[in-house]
C-alpha cells in the first residue's frame, strides 16, 4: 500500500462516544418500560409499514432463475461466498430472462425500517417490519427505549437456503438470540455495504491517520473481477465514486485501505460499541478488498440508525445496550457533511425512488425526489458514465414537481435489492424529515408480471419497491401536514 500524504489539511481528533447519559429526546416507543414484551403491538408508524408492505403484493413477482436441481442449489451455495461473480446481465439477457420467468415460490424476504426525525435531527418515532415465508403478513419488531430490539434472532443470508429451507437461515449474526421470539434471515446488503466502508474511512480521517486529499495507490496482490487492476486516486475521489454511482472498484480500494491500516476489526467493534450490532464488514479479502460474501451483514434498523448519525442531530440519538449515549460526534462535522453530500449526489435513483425514468409508464414513480443536477445532460436526461447507462428520460418535469431531497445508497445483485437514505422536504413542501432503509432479496432476478417486453432493460427491480417508497413518503407528508 502506498499512501501519499497531503500537506495542507486540518487534523481533528476523533470524538468518542458521549459518556454523559441523556434522555432519548422524543422517541415514541410502545410501553417503554416493557417494550420487548408488547407482543409486537408497535407504533402507528410500524402498523402503517406493515400495511404498506402487504398492499404491494410482493408475492406476485416472477422469478427469472429459480433452481431446478440439486446442482443449481450447490451453485447458489458457492456463490454465497463470491458475490463478485454476479454481474448485472446485458439487455438481451434481461429480456430473455423476463420472458421465461415463473411465479416466485414463496413470500419474498424484506426488512424495512423508517425513523422519523424532529427539527433537530433526533428520533421521534420508528417502525421496523420483517416479511418472509415465515411472516407473510409482515411482522412488527418491538423496540425498547434505546431504539434497539433483542426480539429478533438475526440469521445470515443463505442463497440456497432461501429456496431449500423456506427462507430460514442457519448461521446466527449475533450470539445469544436462540430463544428470540422472531427468527429472520437478513437479506444480503449488496452495495449498501459501502455505507459501512465510507463510515470506516471517515473515522480514519477524523483520527488523523489519513486525509481525504491523500493519494492512495491501490495495489491488489491478486486482481479480482469485482475490483479490477491497480490504480491511484485520492481518498476523496474513491469515496465519491463508491457512494454516488456505486463503483465497486473504488469501494474495493477503500476496503483494502481499511485492511492496510489494520482498521477492519476495529470498525466492526465500533459498530458493536455503538449498538449497531448487525453491521458487520466481515471476511473481506485484505489482498484486494474483494470477497463481499454473506458474512457481510446489515439490517434495516441498524442501517437507519447509522444514517441518523450521518444526518446529525442535537444531543442523544440513541443509547447503546449498556446505556451510553450515542451522539453525532461519533463523526466530525466535516466528515458528516462530506458523507451527506456524497449521498445527496446519488446518480442511481432507481429503487425506492425512480426519477431517472421520469414520466415513463414503467416503472411506477417512487419517492418524489429532486434529481442531482450532476448527472443531467442538456436534454435533461440522466447518464451515469461509470455504469455505462443513459436512462433517456427528461427528468426536469419531475424536478419541477419534486418535494424532497433523498441522500441515499442503493445496492443490487440478482437476489438483493436494497436502498437506504435520508429524506428531507424541500422548502414549502411539508417539512418532513425521515430515514428509510430497505433490504430485500428482490434483486434483478425478480420481475413484475406487467414488465414491458422492451424499454425496461435497465430497470433492475420490481416497481413495487418504488410504490412502497411513494406510499411511505405520502404517509410522512400527511403526518407533518
N, C-alpha and C positions, 0 to 999 in steps of 0.2 A: 504494500500500500504506500502510495506517495501522496502526501498532503502538503500543498504549498500554502503557507500562511499569508493572509492579508496583513498589511502593516498598519491599516487605518480602520480600526473597528473598536467600538465600545465593548468593555467587558462588564458583565453583570454576574454577580454571584447567585447561584441557584437558590431560589426561595424554597424552603422545605414546607412540610405540612404545617398548617397553623396548629399551635398547641393549646390555644385557649378555647374552651368549649363555648359554643354559641348556639342558641336555639335555632333550629332549622326553620327560617322565616317563611311562614305562609304555606308550608307544604300540606296539602289536603290528603290525609291518609284515613281510610276507614278504620274506626275503632283502634287508634294508635297504640293503646295500652295492650292490645291483644290482636294485632293485625294479622299475625300468622295463623290465627285460629278463626278467621272470619269466614271460612268456607268459600273464599274467593268471591265474596259479595262485590268488592271492588268499588272504585269511584264511578261517578257518572261518565267520565271520560272512558274508563275501561269498558263499561257497558256499551257505549257508543262504538268503540273499536270492535268489540265482539260482533255487534250487529252489522257494522260496515263490512267486515270480513265475510260474514255469511251472505250478504247481499251480492257479493261479487261472483258467487258460484264457481269458485276456483276448480271444483271437481269436474267441471265441464271442459277443461282444456284437453288438448290432444298431445300425445307423446309421439315424437318422431323417431325415437330409437329405443323402444323397450327391449330388454334382454329376452331372448327366446330359448336360451340353453344354459347349461352349467358353464360352458366355455365363456359365454357372454358375461356371466356373473364373475368368473375368475378375472376376466379382463377389467371389469369395474373395480375389483379389489386392488389390482395392481395400479390402476390409475389414481386411486386414493392417495398414494404416496408421491405421485408425479403429475400434478395438475398442469405442469408446463406443456405436457403433450397435447392438451386440449386447446385448440385454437378455433376461433370463430370460422365456420366454413365459408367458402366462397358463395356468391349469389346463386349460381346454378345448383350447388349442393343444398342450399336452404330451400330453394323452390321444390326440388325433388323430394326432400325430406318432408316438407309440409304437405305435399300432395299424397304421401303414403302414410300419414300419421294415423295412429289408433287412439281410442279413448284412454285416458290415464287410468291406471289400475286402482288407485285409491286416493284419498284426500291428500293434497299436497302438504308439505311441511312449511309453515310460515311462523315467523317470530316478529311481532310488531310492538313497538313502544312509541308513545308520544309523551313528552314532558312539556307542560305549559309553563311559560316564564312570565314573571312580572316585569314592570318597567325597569327594575334594577337588575334584571337577569337572574333572579332567584326562582327556583322551582315553586310553582303554585300547586300543581296537581300533576299526577302521572297516571298512565294506564299501560299495562302490558298484557297482551293476549297471545296465546300459543294455539296453533292449529296443526293437526297431524291426523294420521289414521286413527290414533287413539282418542283424539279430541276433535272430531269432525265438525262440531258446532262451535269450536273455539273455547279455550279455557282461560279465564281471567286469572292472572297471577297476583296473589295477595302481597302487599308491601308492608314493611314496617316503617317506623318513623325515621329511619336512616336512608330512605329511598333504596331499599335493598329487600331481597327475598331470600329465605332459606327453604322455601316450599317447593323448589324445583331440583330434581336430580338431572343436571345437565349432562348429556352424552355427546361425545364427539361424532361428527358426521361420518357415515359409512356409506359409500357409493352403492355397494352391492346390498347392504343391509336394508336400504330403503325399500328395495323390491323383495328381498328374500326374507326379511324379518319384520315386515309391516311397519317400516319406519321406526323400529326400535333399535337404538344404539347399544353397543356392548362395552364401550370404553368411557369411563367417567372423566369429565373435565375437572371436577372438584372432588376432593375426598370427603367422606363423611356424610354423603347425601343419600345413602342407600334406602333410608326409610322416608324420604321426602314424599309428599302427597302427589306431586306431579312428576312424571317421567317424560323427558323430552330430548330428542336428538337434534342438536343445534345445526342448522344449515351451514354449509361451508361459506365463509365470508367473501371469497374471491377478492377482487381488488379493493374492497373496503378495508382490507388489512393495511393498506397504505396510510390510513389514519394512524395506526399504531406506529408505523415506521416514521412518519412525519413527527409525531409526538416524541419519539425516542431521539431523533436527530436534533430537534429543537431543545430538548433537555441538555444535550451536549453543548449546544450553543450557549445556553444560559449558564452552564457550568464553566464556560471559558475554555473548553477543550478544543473547540473548533469555531469557525466563523462562517456565516452564510456566504461570505465572499472568498473563502478559501477555495483553491482549486484542488479537486480530488481526482486522482488518477485511478480509475477502475481497472484493475489488472487481475482478471479471473485466473485461477490456477487451471481450471477446466472451463471450456466455453459451453454454456447452456443454451438450448434453443429458446428458452424463455428470456434469457438475459442478453445474449449477443456478445460481441467481442470487446476487447479493451478499448477504453476511450477516456477522455478527460473533460471535465467541466466544473463549474463552480457548484458548491453545495446548493446555493440558491436556485440555480437552473435545474439541477437534478430534481429537487423537491417540486419546483414549478411544473415540470412536465409529468412527474409522477402523479400529482394531485389534480392538474387541470384537464389533462386528456388521457390520464391513466397509462403512462408509459411504463411498461414492465421493465424495460432495460434500465430506466432511471431508478425505479424502485429497487431493483436488484443491486445497483451500485450503492444505494443508501443502506440496504440491509448488510452488504459487505462492509461498509464503513462502520456500522454498529458492531459487527464482529471484530473488525480491525482494532476498534477501541475497547474491546472486551466489555461491551455495554449491553449485550442482549439479555444475559441473565439478570443484570441489574434492572433493565427495563421491565422484564416480567415480574420482578419483585416489587417494583414501583407500582405496577397495576394492582398487585395484591395489597400493598400498603394503602392504596387509595380507595380500596373497597370495590375495585373494578376486576373482580376475581376471575371472570371468564375471558378477559382479554389476555391472550397468550400467544406470543410470537415464537413458537417452538419448532425445533427440528429443521430450521432453515440451514442451508449449506454455507459454512464460513468461507469456502473456497471461491464461491461465485455469487452468493446471495440468493440462490435459487432454492428449489425444493419447497415450494409453498403447498404442502400437503395438508391432510386432515388434522394433524396436531396443531395447526394454526387455528385458533378459535376466537370467536366474538359472539356475543349475544346482543339483542337489540337494546336491552335495558342498560347494560354497561357501556355500549357504544353511544347511546343517547346521553348518558352522564358525562362521558368524555367530551362530547361536543358541547354540552352545557358548560364545562370547564373552559373549552376553547372560546366559546362565546364571551365568557367573562361575566362577572356579577359581583354584587356587593356582599361582603360577609360570607357566611357559611352557605355552601351549595348543597352539601350533604355531609354525613358523618361516616367514618369508617366503622367496621364491625366492632372495633374497640372503643368507639365513641369519640375519636379525634375528628375535629372539624376540618373539612376539606374546603379550601378556598381557591380562587382563580390564580393566586400567587404561585401555584404549582408550576405555571409557566410565566415568564416575564411578560410585561405589557407588549414589548416589541415582538416577542415570539408569537403571542396570541394574535396580535394584529397581522403579522405575516401569514400565519396559518389561516385565519379567516379570509384574508384577501385572496389566497390561492384557491380556497374552496369556492369563493364567490366568483371566480373566473372559470368555473366548470364549463367545459365545452360539450360534455356528453349528457345533455338534458333529455334522457330517453327512457326513464323508468317511472318514478312517481310523478315526474314532470315530463312533458313530451313536446315542449315548444320548438324543438328542432324540426318538427313536422307541422308547424303552424298551418291551420286551415285544411289539413288533409282529412279525408273521410275516415282514414285508419292510420295510426292508432288514435284512440279517443284522447281528448285533452286531459291533462293532469293538473298538478299544482300550477296556478296561473302566474308563473314567474317572469321576471324581466330577463331576457337572454343577454349574456355578457357580449358587449359590442366587439370584443377582441376577435371573435370568430366570424363576424359578419362581413360579407363582401359588399360591393357597391350595389348589387341587386337585392341585398337583404337576406341572402341565403347563408346558412351555416356550413362551413368547411373546416374539418379537423385534419390538417396535413399529416400529423403523426399517425393517425389511424387510417389515412387514405380514404376518407369518406367525405362526400359532399351530399348534403341532405336535400338540396334542390327546392326548398320551400322558403318563400319570403316570410320572415318572422316579424317584420315590422308591424303588421296589423295586430299581432298578439302582444307585441311590446307596448303598443298604444293602449291596450286594454289590461296590461299587466297589473297585478295587485300586490305582489310580494317580490322580494329577492329570495333566492334559495342557494345558500352556500353549502354545497354537498359533495359527496363522493359516492359513486356507484361502482358496482362490480358485476361481472358475469363470466360464467363458463357454461358448459352445456347443462349442468344441473345446479346452477346457482344464479339467482337474480337478487341483487341487493342494492339498497340506496339508503343513505343516511345524511341528514343535513339540518341546517338551521334556517328556519323560515321567519322572515320579518316583513311586516306590511310596509308598503311604500307610503309616503306622506299622503294623508287623506283617504287611505284605503282600509281603514278598520282597526289599525293599531295592534293586531295580533302578533305575538312572538312565541314560537314553539320549536321544539326539536323533534324530529321524526326519524326513526330508524326501522328499517325492514330488512329481514333476511328470509330467503325462501329457497326452495330447490327448483323454482320455476325459471331456469335459465333458457338459453335459446333452443334447447331440446324440446320445449313445450310451446305449442302454438294454439291460437284460437280457431274454433270452427269457422268463423267468419273472416279469417285472414285472406286478403286478396291473393289471387294466384300470381300476380306480378305487381311491382311497385312497392313491396314491403320487405325487400331483401335485407335492408339494414335495420329492420325492426327486430330486436333480439329478445323481446319479452312479450308476454301476453298483455294486451291492452287493459286487462282487469287491474293490473298494478297502477296504471295511470288513473283509472276510475277511482280506485281506492284513495290515491293521493288527492284527487279533487274533492272527494267526499270528506276527507279529514280537514282540508283547508276550509271548506264551506262550513263545517261544524265550528272550527275555531273562529271564523268570521262572525258567525251567529252568536257565539259565546261572548265575544267582545261587544258586539252590537247591542 
